């Protein structure tokens, strides 16, 4: 009787794990957009910011982390009867731990602009970096030719030390172009563009 209950419990756990795995596969396509955006708005957003944005790389990385866990669960379910034992469970647990950096770096990948300058935390960076307006040497406005229509594509901020921060031209950015132009005039920043030779898409 005890063995029967133990077997049933094991089967129930397997069924639940299969369900969790399927849910992970499906939810990995939309949950990252909810979790990453919600977390960053609670932790990093400030009223002093002109706008706050999350790079698409953050969502993709979080999605990859969820998908990776689902794959590990799938492998565990396939080989658990053949390799059943503590060692196999320990290896599976270690494989799951590998996904932690993906979630951490995706949650800390963001950028925003304010009166001080451009603030950017890249995907593989631990700390946020501040690029002050007075250190911006040139602003490169990148245009794109998409199906015959030329429009803004990116803004590249080139610093005095030669490094470049590239930000996409989206709706949030467009709403704050006036503020950026004010800073360009205030600090005498050089502006260049490729309007006559746009990027072909």
C-alpha positions, -999 to 999 in steps of 0.1 A, spaced: 0 0 0 28 24 9 46 16 -24 14 22 -43 10 56 -26 47 64 -33 42 55 -69 11 76 -73 29 105 -56 57 102 -81 34 100 -110 15 131 -97 48 150 -95 56 140 -130 22 152 -143 26 185 -125 61 189 -139 49 183 -174 22 209 -169 47 234 -155 70 227 -184 43 233 -210 33 265 -192 69 277 -192 72 271 -230 40 290 -237 44 319 -212 80 325 -221 67 344 -252 47 370 -232 55 369 -195 90 386 -199 73 417 -211 51 419 -180 78 409 -154 107 430 -167 86 461 -173 69 459 -139 101 452 -120 120 481 -137 92 506 -133 91 498 -95 128 498 -89 144 522 -114 118 547 -125 121 583 -112 101 614 -119 133 633 -127 138 611 -158 126 625 -192 118 589 -201 127 554 -192 131 526 -216 139 489 -217 160 475 -246 145 446 -265 176 426 -255 163 425 -219 130 408 -229 148 383 -252 172 374 -224 145 368 -199 126 348 -224 157 327 -231 160 320 -194 124 308 -191 128 287 -223 161 272 -210 144 261 -177 116 244 -198 142 226 -218 160 214 -187 127 201 -173 120 184 -206 154 166 -205 147 156 -169 113 141 -178 127 122 -207 157 106 -189 145 105 -152 136 68 -154 168 58 -170 191 80 -149 169 82 -117 190 90 -87 203 118 -65 232 126 -89 208 132 -118 187 155 -96 217 174 -84 229 179 -120 194 191 -130 194 215 -101 228 229 -111 217 233 -147 187 253 -135 209 276 -115 227 286 -147 195 305 -157 198 329 -128 223 353 -146 199 356 -175 171 368 -153 194 391 -133 209 408 -163 176 411 -181 161 429 -151 190 454 -149 192 462 -187 177 497 -192 184 533 -202 170 567 -195 177 604 -202 175 633 -177 189 668 -172 223 652 -163 228 631 -194 223 596 -207 221 567 -182 226 532 -195 229 498 -180 239 474 -207 229 437 -207 262 424 -194 269 453 -170 264 452 -133 263 490 -126 246 518 -143 268 542 -163 262 579 -165 272 598 -197 270 635 -189 259 660 -215 291 680 -211 310 649 -221 291 643 -253 312 654 -283 289 646 -312 253 635 -317 249 613 -348 213 612 -361 209 580 -381 182 579 -407 168 547 -423 152 542 -457 124 517 -452 105 508 -483 112 542 -498 104 561 -467 132 579 -449 127 583 -412 147 586 -379 162 553 -368 188 559 -341 206 586 -321 243 579 -314 260 599 -287 297 600 -292 317 610 -261 350 628 -258 368 596 -251 355 581 -284 329 557 -269 294 557 -285 260 550 -269 234 541 -294 197 546 -286 167 536 -309 144 564 -321 111 553 -308 79 571 -295 94 578 -261 125 593 -277 106 613 -302 86 630 -274 118 642 -259 137 653 -289 131 690 -280 148 685 -246 178 668 -263 181 696 -288 181 721 -259 211 702 -244 228 701 -277 226 739 -280 235 745 -243 267 725 -245 276 732 -281 274 696 -292 282 688 -328 253 672 -348 258 650 -378 234 630 -398 232 606 -428 200 619 -443 215 620 -478 228 584 -474 203 567 -451 206 531 -439 188 508 -463 163 484 -448 
